[in-house]
Amino acid sequence: MRYDIILMFGSGFALAYGFEVTGLSNWLASQLMVLKGVPIIFIILGICCIVTVISEFASNIASIQLAIPVMMALQKNIDVSPLLLMIPATFASSIGFMLPVATAANTIVFGTKMIHTKDMFKVGLILDILGILIITLMCYLYLA
């Protein structure tokens, strides 16, 4: 395996660890207190969008390591079931399709040098939007 690929995955783990150690997860959740009166479908949609964007730049594991502590703190602040926030975040961490670092499969395909980043971005954007909408709808219908 090439070193640049190893560095891409390692940076995601370092980012997640930094979020935990510095208390950034708790701070983010406290900043999201304004969501207390917002309908839950919009909160789920927002969570899916944010976690998907994070998963484009970090591995799936690193993005969920970032998201779960924030979701735990957020659910206490807005008084909803923790599963209602954590399940969509977990699913959304797996739908990063736009960039090579987003998933191991993307990295392997990109490593062949037969597909360029702009090609991955075009197709991945459509897949990300569809994934976000499906996750939001399913979680709202079955969890809310």
Order of alpha helices (4+ residues) and beta strands (2+ residues): alpha-alpha-alpha-alpha-alpha-alpha-alpha
